Amino acid sequence: MDNGLGESHRRVIGSGMLVVDSAAVRILDLLDERNSPAAIKAVEGSVSDEEKEEIRVRLLQLQELIASLVRKYEIEPSKKNLRRILVSEISQIWICLEDSRPARIRGYGAMPADAADALEADLGEMLEIANRLRILLNS
């Protein structure tokens, strides 16, 4: 079917719909409390049950319209390789841990030696886990 859109148009629209759909999924996960446990992040505030239900209904309608638009304009769905996503996330974890080491943050002021040693040991333990994950995913 010729819908009048060129490949570039379809890619731009597809990218936008991916952002919209991803936001809808995150919101639905928050509303349904389907989030993985977080060690340092807490979600606060409240939304009434009635508001939650309306938000849920509207977002599901939005997702139906996105699916329809994807079919109508022959937009290629985004396909992601799980291993590549995991490798990327683990790399981000490793970088953040490395950047938190006492030697890297000394520009923010003096740190007592005992605190630096304790922090280095704690981060070392975390980096060990991150490195094991990197090795696992790169094998």
N, CA, C and O of each residue as an XYZ file, in Angstrom:
556
protein
N       0.848     -1.183      0.000
C       0.000      0.000      0.000
C       0.884      1.234      0.000
O       1.819      1.326      0.796
N       0.604      2.175     -0.877
C       1.359      3.427     -0.941
C       0.677      4.440     -0.036
O      -0.432      4.895     -0.316
N       1.356      4.785      1.053
C       0.793      5.740      1.989
C       1.371      7.131      1.806
O       1.056      8.044      2.570
N       2.216      7.299      0.799
C       2.754      8.613      0.490
C       3.961      9.027      1.326
O       4.525     10.096      1.097
N       4.358      8.221      2.269
C       5.497      8.566      3.111
C       6.764      7.905      2.600
O       6.767      6.733      2.224
N       7.839      8.679      2.593
C       9.128      8.124      2.233
C       9.750      7.412      3.423
O       9.258      7.491      4.548
N      10.839      6.718      3.146
C      11.534      5.971      4.198
C      11.988      6.890      5.335
O      11.879      6.517      6.504
N      12.487      8.063      5.018
C      12.937      9.007      6.058
C      11.773      9.443      6.941
O      11.914      9.552      8.159
N      10.609      9.693      6.310
C       9.423     10.068      7.090
C       9.038      8.951      8.056
O       8.739      9.193      9.226
N       9.055      7.726      7.539
C       8.674      6.589      8.387
C       9.650      6.410      9.551
O       9.239      6.082     10.664
N      10.944      6.627      9.292
C      11.931      6.494     10.373
C      11.714      7.548     11.451
O      11.775      7.237     12.641
N      11.462      8.790     11.049
C      11.250      9.861     12.024
C       9.990      9.599     12.843
O       9.993      9.733     14.067
N       8.921      9.226     12.157
C       7.672      8.927     12.865
C       7.869      7.722     13.786
O       7.396      7.721     14.922
N       8.559      6.711     13.298
C       8.825      5.529     14.110
C       9.618      5.863     15.367
O       9.331      5.338     16.443
N      10.619      6.737     15.236
C      11.409      7.145     16.406
C      10.541      7.867     17.421
O      10.657      7.627     18.623
N       9.682      8.741     16.950
C       8.786      9.457     17.850
C       7.815      8.528     18.550
O       7.564      8.669     19.747
N       7.264      7.572     17.802
C       6.311      6.629     18.391
C       7.002      5.723     19.406
O       6.390      5.315     20.393
N       8.278      5.408     19.168
C       9.038      4.611     20.123
C       9.189      5.355     21.450
O       9.060      4.751     22.515
N       9.459      6.645     21.397
C       9.580      7.463     22.608
C       8.237      7.516     23.338
O       8.181      7.351     24.557
N       7.159      7.746     22.590
C       5.827      7.823     23.189
C       5.448      6.486     23.829
O       4.976      6.454     24.965
N       5.652      5.398     23.112
C       5.311      4.074     23.628
C       6.152      3.733     24.856
O       5.632      3.183     25.827
N       7.432      4.050     24.823
C       8.309      3.766     25.964
C       7.863      4.535     27.204
O       7.877      3.992     28.309
N       7.471      5.787     27.028
C       6.976      6.575     28.158
C       5.684      5.974     28.700
O       5.487      5.901     29.913
N       4.811      5.547     27.804
C       3.554      4.923     28.236
C       3.831      3.658     29.042
O       3.189      3.425     30.066
N       4.769      2.851     28.597
C       5.122      1.620     29.309
C       5.671      1.947     30.695
O       5.298      1.300     31.674
N       6.547      2.939     30.789
C       7.100      3.320     32.096
C       6.001      3.802     33.039
O       6.001      3.460     34.221
N       5.072      4.591     32.520
C       3.975      5.095     33.348
C       3.085      3.943     33.811
O       2.722      3.873     34.986
N       2.735      3.048     32.901
C       1.907      1.901     33.273
C       2.610      1.043     34.325
O       1.973      0.557     35.259
N       3.913      0.860     34.176
C       4.667      0.099     35.175
C       4.623      0.789     36.532
O       4.479      0.126     37.558
N       4.744      2.101     36.549
C       4.666      2.849     37.808
C       3.283      2.706     38.444
O       3.167      2.458     39.644
N       2.255      2.861     37.644
C       0.893      2.773     38.166
C       0.582      1.389     38.715
O      -0.124      1.253     39.714
N       1.108      0.370     38.061
C       0.840     -1.003     38.483
C       1.891     -1.520     39.465
O       1.888     -2.693     39.839
N       2.785     -0.626     39.874
C       3.843     -0.966     40.830
C       4.605     -2.202     40.395
O       4.882     -3.094     41.196
N       4.944     -2.243     39.091
C       5.697     -3.367     38.531
C       7.184     -3.050     38.429
O       7.895     -3.657     37.629
N       7.646     -2.124     39.216
C       9.039     -1.719     39.140
C       9.928     -2.687     39.902
O       9.530     -3.259     40.917
N      11.113     -2.854     39.402
C      12.104     -3.636     40.132
C      12.499     -2.853     41.371
O      12.438     -1.623     41.374
N      12.899     -3.545     42.411
C      13.302     -2.822     43.621
C      14.513     -1.933     43.340
O      15.419     -2.322     42.602
N      14.523     -0.764     43.918
C      15.632      0.178     43.754
C      16.273      0.406     45.110
O      15.583      0.521     46.124
N      17.602      0.470     45.122
C      18.332      0.634     46.372
C      18.394      2.087     46.832
O      18.536      2.345     48.027
N      18.288      3.046     45.900
C      18.484      4.442     46.284
C      17.439      5.384     45.702
O      17.564      6.601     45.841
N      16.438      4.858     45.070
C      15.421      5.698     44.437
C      14.062      5.327     44.994
O      13.686      4.155     45.021
N      13.331      6.334     45.439
C      11.990      6.108     45.971
C      10.994      6.954     45.185
O      11.284      8.098     44.834
N       9.838      6.397     44.916
C       8.776      7.128     44.240
C       7.817      7.613     45.314
O       7.312      6.826     46.115
N       7.572      8.914     45.320
C       6.691      9.498     46.325
C       5.521     10.192     45.653
O       5.485     10.346     44.432
N       4.576     10.605     46.463
C       3.393     11.280     45.942
C       2.304     10.254     45.705
O       2.528      9.046     45.787
N       1.134     10.757     45.414
C       0.040      9.818     45.235
C      -0.845     10.245     44.079
O      -0.902     11.412     43.690
N      -1.512      9.271     43.564
C      -2.511      9.447     42.514
C      -3.696      8.609     42.966
O      -3.530      7.461     43.376
N      -4.878      9.176     42.891
C      -6.055      8.435     43.340
C      -6.297      7.222     42.445
O      -5.807      7.153     41.318
N      -7.056      6.276     42.968
C      -7.395      5.081     42.187
C      -8.141      5.454     40.914
O      -7.924      4.860     39.858
N      -9.030      6.450     41.025
C      -9.781      6.892     39.842
C      -8.835      7.501     38.800
O      -8.965      7.235     37.605
N      -7.891      8.314     39.260
C      -6.919      8.915     38.332
C      -6.055      7.832     37.695
O      -5.794      7.869     36.492
N      -5.611      6.870     38.500
C      -4.814      5.769     37.969
C      -5.561      5.048     36.858
O      -4.995      4.758     35.804
N      -6.828      4.761     37.099
C      -7.610      4.025     36.104
C      -7.774      4.830     34.822
O      -7.653      4.278     33.728
N      -8.048      6.126     34.942
C      -8.185      6.945     33.734
C      -6.868      7.039     32.984
O      -6.845      6.950     31.756
N      -5.790      7.216     33.697
C      -4.469      7.275     33.057
C      -4.203      5.958     32.331
O      -3.770      5.956     31.178
N      -4.462      4.842     33.006
C      -4.245      3.520     32.420
C      -5.063      3.355     31.134
O      -4.537      2.913     30.113
N      -6.342      3.708     31.190
C      -7.232      3.574     30.025
C      -6.729      4.441     28.872
O      -6.661      3.983     27.731
N      -6.381      5.681     29.166
C      -5.918      6.601     28.112
C      -4.607      6.126     27.491
O      -4.425      6.215     26.277
N      -3.706      5.629     28.312
C      -2.426      5.157     27.775
C      -2.611      3.911     26.921
O      -1.943      3.759     25.899
N      -3.499      3.028     27.323
C      -3.769      1.849     26.499
C      -4.408      2.252     25.169
O      -4.121      1.653     24.132
N      -5.268      3.260     25.200
C      -5.845      3.794     23.951
C      -4.726      4.355     23.070
O      -4.693      4.122     21.862
N      -3.821      5.091     23.691
C      -2.704      5.677     22.961
C      -1.854      4.588     22.318
O      -1.444      4.718     21.164
N      -1.590      3.522     23.055
C      -0.796      2.435     22.502
C      -1.517      1.730     21.343
O      -0.878      1.309     20.379
N      -2.825      1.607     21.438
C      -3.594      1.033     20.329
C      -3.468      1.907     19.084
O      -3.316      1.398     17.974
N      -3.532      3.228     19.278
C      -3.395      4.146     18.152
C      -1.992      4.097     17.561
O      -1.824      4.198     16.346
N      -0.992      3.943     18.410
C       0.384      3.807     17.913
C       0.491      2.553     17.057
O       1.055      2.598     15.964
N      -0.041      1.436     17.539
C       0.006      0.180     16.779
C      -0.698      0.327     15.433
O      -0.225     -0.183     14.418
N      -1.817      1.020     15.431
C      -2.553      1.260     14.194
C      -1.736      2.118     13.237
O      -1.672      1.832     12.041
N      -1.123      3.152     13.752
C      -0.303      4.047     12.935
C       0.886      3.286     12.341
O       1.245      3.494     11.182
N       1.486      2.418     13.132
C       2.623      1.622     12.665
C       2.190      0.743     11.486
O       2.908      0.636     10.491
N       1.027      0.121     11.599
C       0.520     -0.713     10.498
C       0.165      0.147      9.288
O       0.545     -0.173      8.162
N      -0.555      1.227      9.519
C      -1.044      2.079      8.432
C       0.092      2.652      7.603
O       0.008      2.696      6.376
N       1.154      3.090      8.267
C       2.251      3.744      7.552
C       3.462      2.834      7.368
O       4.548      3.291      7.009
N       3.261      1.547      7.616
C       4.298      0.539      7.394
C       5.617      0.935      8.058
O       6.673      0.937      7.425
N       5.532      1.267      9.334
C       6.709      1.654     10.102
C       7.321      0.404     10.708
O       6.631     -0.409     11.322
N       8.614      0.266     10.529
C       9.319     -0.890     11.072
C       9.387     -0.786     12.593
O       9.794      0.245     13.128
N       8.992     -1.845     13.289
C       9.107     -1.811     14.754
C      10.577     -1.799     15.172
O      11.442     -2.323     14.470
N      10.834     -1.202     16.309
C      12.190     -1.162     16.846
C      12.538     -2.535     17.400
O      11.785     -3.102     18.192
N      13.659     -3.058     16.989
C      14.113     -4.348     17.476
C      15.437     -4.131     18.193
O      16.370     -3.544     17.645
N      15.500     -4.611     19.413
C      16.694     -4.441     20.238
C      17.246     -5.806     20.609
O      16.497     -6.743     20.882
N      18.562     -5.903     20.614
C      19.233     -7.114     21.007
C      19.429     -7.084     22.515
O      20.111     -6.200     23.033
N      18.837     -8.046     23.226
C      18.881     -8.061     24.681
C      20.312     -8.048     25.209
O      20.616     -7.307     26.144
N      21.189     -8.854     24.625
C      22.578     -8.910     25.097
C      23.247     -7.544     24.958
O      23.961     -7.115     25.864
N      23.028     -6.863     23.849
C      23.642     -5.546     23.656
C      23.104     -4.527     24.654
O      23.853     -3.681     25.143
N      21.821     -4.605     24.955
C      21.234     -3.703     25.951
C      21.863     -3.960     27.314
O      22.239     -3.020     28.015
N      21.976     -5.235     27.692
C      22.554     -5.591     28.985
C      24.014     -5.161     29.079
O      24.436     -4.625     30.104
N      24.783     -5.391     28.025
C      26.191     -4.973     28.005
C      26.295     -3.463     28.183
O      27.151     -2.979     28.923
N      25.435     -2.728     27.511
C      25.431     -1.273     27.623
C      25.106     -0.818     29.043
O      25.762      0.079     29.573
N      24.113     -1.421     29.650
C      23.728     -1.048     31.016
C      24.833     -1.386     32.019
O      25.118     -0.599     32.921
N      25.446     -2.547     31.861
C      26.538     -2.933     32.759
C      27.729     -1.999     32.574
O      28.402     -1.660     33.548
N      27.995     -1.585     31.359
C      29.080     -0.624     31.117
C      28.793      0.697     31.823
O      29.699      1.309     32.390
N      27.557      1.130     31.791
C      27.174      2.359     32.482
C      27.373      2.210     33.991
O      27.848      3.136     34.648
N      27.014      1.060     34.535
C      27.224      0.794     35.961
C      28.715      0.871     36.284
O      29.111      1.518     37.253
N      29.533      0.215     35.477
C      30.977      0.185     35.710
C      31.565      1.599     35.683
O      32.379      1.949     36.538
N      31.161      2.397     34.718
C      31.672      3.771     34.611
C      31.286      4.591     35.842
O      32.121      5.308     36.392
N      30.042      4.492     36.275
C      29.600      5.250     37.457
C      30.356      4.822     38.705
O      30.729      5.665     39.522
N      30.586      3.528     38.863
C      31.349      3.050     40.015
C      32.792      3.543     39.957
O      33.334      4.002     40.962
N      33.402      3.451     38.803
C      34.781      3.945     38.635
C      34.875      5.440     38.935
O      35.820      5.892     39.581
N      33.892      6.196     38.463
C      33.899      7.650     38.666
C      33.614      8.047     40.107
O      33.778      9.214     40.463
N      33.190      7.099     40.948
C      32.916      7.383     42.360
C      34.107      7.067     43.259
O      34.056      7.322     44.462
N      35.169      6.518     42.694
C      36.354      6.149     43.489
C      36.983      7.397     44.102
O      36.965      8.467     43.494
N      37.535      7.261     45.294
C      38.135      8.408     45.986
C      39.173      9.164     45.143
O      39.225     10.394     45.182
N      39.974      8.451     44.405
C      40.988      9.122     43.580
C      40.354      9.990     42.493
O      40.926     11.002     42.091
N      39.191      9.597     42.028
C      38.508     10.347     40.968
C      37.747     11.555     41.497
O      37.523     12.512     40.756
N      37.350     11.528     42.755
C      36.541     12.628     43.288
C      37.328     13.519     44.246
O      36.742     14.318     44.977
N      38.632     13.384     44.244
C      39.432     14.187     45.174
C      39.345     15.675     44.874
O      39.650     16.490     45.744
N      38.944     16.045     43.685
C      38.779     17.451     43.335
C      37.624     18.122     44.064
O      37.482     19.344     44.002
N      36.810     17.353     44.744
C      35.663     17.901     45.483
C      35.998     18.195     46.934
O      35.122     18.575     47.711
N      37.222     18.027     47.292
C      37.641     18.318     48.656
C      38.327     17.128     49.287
O      38.228     15.995     48.816
N      39.025     17.420     50.366
C      39.782     16.390     51.068
C      38.840     15.369     51.686
O      37.756     15.697     52.168
N      39.296     14.115     51.656
C      38.537     13.027     52.255
C      39.468     12.353     53.267
O      40.614     12.046     52.938
N      38.999     12.124     54.470
C      39.854     11.432     55.449
C      40.308     10.083     54.890
O      39.547      9.401     54.205
N      41.539      9.709     55.183
C      42.128      8.486     54.641
C      41.300      7.249     54.989
O      41.118      6.370     54.146
N      40.801      7.175     56.216
C      40.012      5.992     56.589
C      38.697      5.928     55.814
O      38.241      4.843     55.452
N      38.090      7.082     55.561
C      36.856      7.116     54.766
C      37.158      6.730     53.319
O      36.387      6.004     52.691
N      38.280      7.218     52.794
C      38.673      6.882     51.419
C      38.934      5.385     51.290
O      38.527      4.763     50.309
N      39.612      4.808     52.276
C      39.887      3.369     52.238
C      38.600      2.554     52.284
O      38.442      1.586     51.541
N      37.680      2.954     53.167
C      36.410      2.238     53.285
C      35.599      2.359     51.995
O      35.030      1.376     51.522
N      35.547      3.562     51.429
C      34.815      3.772     50.175
C      35.437      2.968     49.049
O      34.725      2.360     48.250
N      36.758      2.960     48.981
C      37.458      2.194     47.946
C      37.135      0.707     48.065
O      36.925      0.031     47.058
N      37.098      0.203     49.290
C      36.773     -1.215     49.501
C      35.327     -1.508     49.078
O      35.064     -2.514     48.419
N      34.401     -0.634     49.454
C      32.994     -0.830     49.079
C      32.822     -0.800     47.566
O      32.143     -1.650     46.989
N      33.442      0.186     46.934
C      33.336      0.290     45.476
C      34.047     -0.876     44.791
O      33.608     -1.351     43.745
N      35.140     -1.328     45.384
C      35.845     -2.485     44.827
C      34.961     -3.714     44.781
O      34.987     -4.464     43.806
N      34.180     -3.925     45.828
C      33.259     -5.052     45.869
C      32.185     -4.929     44.778
O      31.829     -5.907     44.120
N      31.685     -3.710     44.608
C      30.682     -3.472     43.562
C      31.289     -3.644     42.171
O      30.661     -4.219     41.283
N      32.504     -3.146     41.986
C      33.183     -3.276     40.687
C      33.460     -4.736     40.356
O      33.417     -5.127     39.190
N      33.741     -5.536     41.365
C      33.947     -6.969     41.157
C      32.684     -7.599     40.551
O      32.767     -8.399     39.619
N      31.542     -7.237     41.080
C      30.272     -7.752     40.554
C      30.064     -7.264     39.128
O      29.703     -8.046     38.248
N      30.289     -5.971     38.895
C      30.129     -5.417     37.547
C      31.065     -6.110     36.565
O      30.665     -6.413     35.441
N      32.300     -6.363     36.971
C      33.251     -7.042     36.086
C      32.833     -8.473     35.799
O      32.988     -8.950     34.675
N      32.306     -9.161     36.799
C      31.807    -10.524     36.562
C      30.661    -10.519     35.561
O      30.570    -11.391     34.697
N      29.790     -9.525     35.689
C      28.681     -9.405     34.737
C      29.186     -9.099     33.326
O      28.677     -9.644     32.347
N      30.180     -8.232     33.228
C      30.764     -7.909     31.916
C      31.347     -9.150     31.265
O      31.136     -9.402     30.078
N      32.087     -9.927     32.059
C      32.694    -11.161     31.537
C      31.606    -12.138     31.084
O      31.706    -12.729     30.009
N      30.577    -12.301     31.900
C      29.489    -13.198     31.564
C      28.828    -12.806     30.238
O      28.571    -13.657     29.387
N      28.561    -11.517     30.077
C      27.852    -11.054     28.882
C      28.737    -10.967     27.649
O      28.228    -10.950     26.528
N      30.040    -10.911     27.833
C      30.951    -10.834     26.693
C      31.491    -12.193     26.281
O      32.335    -12.280     25.388
N      31.010    -13.263     26.927
C      31.508    -14.596     26.580
C      30.702    -15.213     25.467
O      30.984    -16.336     25.048
